[in-house]
Amino acid sequence: MAITDISVGISPARTPTYPGDPGIEISAWAAIERGDAANVSLLHFGAHTATHVDAPAHFIPDAPPVSALPLDVLIGAARVVEIAAHVRVIDAGHVAAAVPAGTSRVLFKTRNSEFWGADDTSCFREDFTYLTPEAARALVELGVKLVGIDYLSVEKFKSTDFATHLTLLGGGVVIIEGLNLRGVAVGDYELICLPLKIEGGSGDGAPARAVLRTLSQSDAT
């Protein structure tokens, strides 16, 4: 089976962070070149850095944390759907047109994916394509259990009510943000996305490595 990495790398020089979130710092805690026995890196960045998973606890008090997310939702058949490059706002109509009934996991490939191929990716793009609350509601009504988007938020930049997040997370939908779907064709795949099992703090989310595996014909049906 062909495996495609759809994760965004974590780099202080290349990875953008959502405004207001912690910056990325990676330093040498121990280094062989300094005479230490081994290299040990010190990592400093937020839970919602690069490719990451949002848990219900991100926006809902006393909701399940990232360490409690069901693995059978994070692994399984997923459909990649493409939204036209001129679309800046994914609404309920786009969901109805692109997401078939019975879809459990949907990954939205938008113009955002091309941002990851720019010469300088470190600057945060405020004009990213996002999901409206109505689109989120349509996905919940379809019974979708996981939604992925190819930039750092499913929500409109500078939203004040966070209705898209609240609708999805409140409806039991796991959110993956920061995917890179450049070069991924529309179709059905096996998704494997495992966030770090962070058990401290509020459990709002965690960085993840996400890959797609090409399904056999029998798996896709």
N, C-alpha and C positions, 0 to 999 in steps of 0.2 A: 504494500500500500504506500502511495506517495504521501509524505508528511510535509505540510507547509507551516512554518512558524509565522503566526500572525501577531506576535508580541512586538512591542516597542521597547528597545533597549533603554536602560537607565544610565545616563551619562551626564555629568555636570555641564559638559560643553554643548550637548546636542539635544537634550530632552527638555521640552517646555514643561512648566508647571502651571497649574491653575492659579490665577492671581489670588494672593492671600494665603496660599498653601506654603508649607516649608519648602525651601530650596533644596537642591541636591548637593550633598557633599560626600565624597568618597576619599578617605585618607588612609595612609599606612599606619596602622597601630603598631605593627611589628613588620620588619623588613629584613630579608636575607642580606641585602646590600649594606645594611647597617650593622650586620653581625648577629642578627637574631636567627634562631633556629628555623623559623618558617615565616612566610608572608601571611599576615592577618590584616584584613581591611576593616576599617571602621565605616559603617554606613549611616548616613543621616538624610532621611527624606520622609515625606508624609505617606500615609497609608494609601492615598489616592494618586500615586505617582505612576506615570507611564501606563502600561496595561494593568488594570486593577479591577477588582470586584467590589461592588457596593453591597453591603449587607443591610437588612431592614433597620438595624441599630444606627445607621448613618443619619436617618431623619426621624425615626420613630422611637420615642422613649420606651425603655424596657422591652424592646423588640429583640429578636434573635441576633446574636453577633456573628461575625464572619466565620468563627471556628465551628459554628453549629449549622452552617449551610449544608444541605443535603448533597452528597457527592453524586447521586444519580441524576441530579439536575445539571451539574457542572460537566458531566461526561455523557455524551450520547449524540444521536442524530440531530443535525442542525441544518437550517436552510440559509444560504447566503442570498440575499435579495439586493438588487442594485437600484438605487434611486438616481434619476437623471441629474446630470451635472448642474443644470440650471436651478435645481430645487434647493432652496435654503431652509425650508420648513417642511418637515414630514408631518402630514396631517392624517386624519382618519381615512380620507379617501385613498391616500397612498398605501395605507395598511390594507384596506379592502382589496386593492388592486394587486398587491405584491405578495401578501401572506395568505397562503391557502388554509382553509379550515383543517384542523388536526395538527398544525405545526406546533411543536413543543418548544423549539429553540430557534430564534431568528437573529441573524446578524445583518445589520444594515450597512451596505457598502455605498458610500456617498462620495461627493467631491472631496470630503475630508481626507480620504486615504491618500490623495495626491499631495497633501501637505507634508506627509512623511518622506516624500521624495525630493523635497526642496533642498537647495544647497545649504541653507541655514534653517534648521528646524527648531532652534532654541527659542525663537520668539513665539510667544503664545498668540494664536489666531483667535480673535474675538468674533470673527464672522463665520464660525463653524456651523454646519447644518445640524439641526436638533429635532427632537420630537415634541410635538405639542401635547398638552394634557389629554386632548381628545384622542390623539393617536395612541397614547398610553392606555386610555380606557378601552379603546378598540382591541388592543392586544390582550388585555386582561379578559375581556369578554370572549375572545377567541380561545382562551385557555392556554395561552403561551406561558411558559414557565421560566424562560430566560431570554433576555434581550441584550444584544451587543451593538455598540456604535463605534465608529472609527475616529473619534476624537475624545477629548478628556471629560466630556459630560454629555448626557442625553438631554440636558436642560438648556433652555435659552440662556445665553450669557446675561448676567445681571438680573436673573429672575428674582423676584422678591417673595413669591409664595411657594416655590419649589413643587408645584403641582404635578409635574411629570414624574419626578422622583417619588413623591408621596403616593401617587396613583399606582405606579408599578410596584414599589416595595410593599405598600399596603395591600396589594392584590396578590402577594406571594410570588412576585416575579424577581428573579435574580438579575442584576444589572452588571454587564461587563462594559467598561469604558476604556478608551485608548487602544483599540484594535488597529492593526495595519492590514487592510485588505487589498492593497495594491497587488495586481497580478492574480488575484483570486477570482476565478470565474463564478458566475451565478450557478447555483445548484445545491445539491445535498451532500453533506459531509458528516464525518464523525468529529465532534468537538471534544477536545480535552482541555479543560481550563481549571487549574488548581491554584487557588490563592494560598499565600502563606498562612499557616495555622497560628495566627496571633491570638493569644488568650488573655493578654493584658489590655488595659485601657477600656474604651467603650465598645470595641469590636466592630467599629463602623465600616471597615473594609480592609483590603490588603492587596499589595502588588501580586501579579500572577503571571505565569507562563502559559500561553494559550497556543494550541496548534490545531490544525485541521488535518484529518486523514481522509483520503479518498475512499468512498464506500464502494463495496462490490454491488452488483446489480441486486442481489438478494437482500443485502443490508439496507438498500435505499427504499425498498418497498415494504 
